[in-house]
Amino acid sequence: MNRSWLYVFIGACFEVLWVIGLKHSNDLVTWSGTILAIALSFALLIRAIALKLPVGTAYAVFTGLGTTGTVLTEMIFFGENFSFIKITLIAVLLTGVIGLKMVTTDGNDKRGVS
């Protein structure tokens, strides 16, 4: 995995943290952590895009991984109801995200550019 995609993946992990933080923060410390996670997640996404990843694909992968992580974390750690339909839809989402990543070049491939 190249560095740009690693930034997207780590940024998606911080996205999970801040989305959960929006629901569960209740004091200055937890809100500060949530704001820090927001800043880090988007800084990593911006860095990945600056390293020549296509914006649309990078953002789709970022949000897809973030959504998947958030739903699974809520079910595992916070008692959200487990549902086979949720798991099936997450699998469909991840299939699309993986497919996008597989068909996207990293921007270093200059074929077809005039």
ABEGO torsion letter per residue (X at the ends): XBAAAAAAAAAAAAAAAAAAAAAABABAAAAAAAAAAAAAAAAAAAAAAAAGBBAAAAAAAAAAAAAAAAAAAAAAAAGBBBBAAAAAAAAAAAAAAAAAAAABBAGABABGBX
